[in-house]
Amino acid sequence: MRRIWVGACVAIACLVGCQRAEVDQSQQPPATGPAATEKKAEALEQNAATAGNKAPPSPSEMINKPEAQAVDPAGGEPLDDAITCLARTIYWEARGEATVDMEAIASVVMNRLGHEGFPNTICNVVRQGREQGSCQFSWWCDGRSDQAKEDESYAIAKEIARKALNLQLTDRTDGALYFHQRKATPGWAATYTRTVAIGEFVFYKPRGGEAR
């Protein structure tokens, strides 16, 4: 009888201990820091690529401002996460321009994401082409340092990147996949449909919807 009583006590203790462990695990705070934010950005990137920018994430899935600013704080990290690749593109293509110009550049990148003819990750969209040749974005091809050097402009770029990943930006480009500065007259522009001019940039999309 004593053995049965001892066994029952052990079983109860194990049950209580397991329940406490489950409670303790459920009460653990979610992972934080740049690495956790980059994971969130990856999920948001996949959502944008597969849902065609039509399925907004839940509030808990969204990146907040402090999280975005904590990623690549000095503007010199490798281009291997969605926030850094998008923010660096916004920065180098439109730094010093109005916020609406910078947002429009972000929209082009997001419009390309998952579109037929373009990669399904932001970093691959940005790096499409050769480093010293026919790149899709001029800053990636210029052979210069890719490190952001103006803290305020880069902070703005990261905030815009955050909103773009959260699907909180209005696409004023009307689905554009291409752009050039107003002062430029590239030969390829004649083969596409002009959608709109915003600030210092002119935007285009393919005729018939197919990217080239």
Buried (B, 14 or more C-beta within 10 A) or exposed (E): EEEEEEEEEEEEEEEEEEEEEEEEEEEEEEEEEBEEBBEBBBBBBBBBBEEEBEEBBEEEEBBEEEBBBBBBEEBEBEBEBBBBBBBBBBBBBBBEBEEEBBBBBBBBBBBBBBBEEBBBBBBEBBBBEEEEEEBBBEBBBEEEEBEBEEEEBBBBBBBBBBBBBBBEBEBBBBBBBBBBBEEEEEEEBEEBBBBBEBBBBBBBBBEEEEBE
